[in-house]
Amino acid sequence: VGLGYQVLNTALVRLTANAGFGWVNENFDAGVDDSYTAARESAALDIFILPDRVQFFHQHDGYFGLTGEDNLFVRMKNGVRLGLVGGLVTTVQHDLDYDRSPSPGRKNTDKTFALTFGYRF
């Protein structure tokens, strides 16, 4: 449950933000499962340097537990999307996930670097 707002929506910049409340349910393969209520905030920013050619993007979601200091996780995506020929695109993306209380034996930060190719309709 929450509210969102589209702060900017121009040909060159799109910025959205939203916040609200939610329920987090963590099912671990090892360790005790956890669930809690959380405040949620998220934002997305797209900057179109050259429309249909070069796009920078940032997206994140943060979940802040209303009980317990260790109930926090954040997911973030940053990258550049390049239009190639016709509808073909490639994306260079860095994902970062942070969990203050990960499953036992796991690190609290997970990073992924991706290079993808696709088609835009």
N, C-alpha and C positions, 0 to 999 in steps of 0.2 A: 504494500500500500504506500503510495507516495504521490508527489507532485513533480512535474517537470516543466522546464522552460527553455524555449529556443531563443537564446540570447542574440545570436546573429544568424542571418541566412542571406548571404549575398552570393554573387557569382564567384567571389574569391575566398570567402571564409564562411564556415558553418560551425557554430558553437552551441552545444546543448548541455544542460545541467539538470539533474534531478536528485531528489532526496526523499527518504521515507523510512518506513519500518518494515522489518521482515523477520523471517524465521530461518535459522541456519541449522541444518542437520548434517553432521559429519559422521560418515560411516567408514571407520578405519579397518583395514585388513588385519592389522596387529594393534592391540591396545583397546582401550575403552572408547566406545562411541560417545559423541557429545552433541547436544542440541541446545540452542539458546536464542533469545530474541535479540535483534540487532538493529541499530540505526544504519541506514544504507545511504551512501552518496555516490554519484557517478557523474562523469563528464565526458564529452567527446568533442574533439576539435579537428576539423578538416581544413587544410589550407591548400587551395588550388593555385599553384605557382603558374602553371600553364594549363588552362582548362582542357580536359581530355588527354593531357600528356603527363603532367607531374603533379602529384598530390602527396602532401605530408599529412600524417594522421597520428592522433593520440587518443586513446580511450582508457579509462580506468573505472573500476568499481571498488569501493571500500565498504567493508562490513565491520561495524564496531559494536561488539557485544555490550548489552546494557547491564550484564552481570559478569563479574569476574574480569580481572585485568588481562588474562591471556586470551580472551575471545576477540581476536582481530585477524582479518585477512584482507589482502588487497590484490587485485588482478590488474595488470597494466599491459597495453599493447602500443608500441610506437613503430612507425615505419614510413616508407616511401613507396608509392605505387606509381609505376611508369607505364604509360600507354605506348604500345609498340606499333604494330601495323594493323590496320582494320580494327577489330575489337580485341586483339590480343593485349594482355597486360602482364607485367611482372611486378612482384611485390617483394621488398626487402623489409623484414619485420623482426623486431625484438620484443619478446614477451617476458614479463617478469611477474611471478606470483610470490607473495609473501604471506606466511602463516605464522603468527606468533607462537602457536602451540601445535606444531605438526605431529603427525603420527610418530610413535616411538621409533627411534633409529633413523629418522628422516631429517634432512636439513630444513630450516625455516624459509629458505629462499630457493626458488626454482627459476632458471633462466633458459629461454629457448631462442635460437636464432633461426629464421626460416627464409628461404628464397623460393618463391612459388611463381608458377606461370598459370595463366587462366585466360578466360574469354569473357568480355563484358558485353552484355546484351543491350 
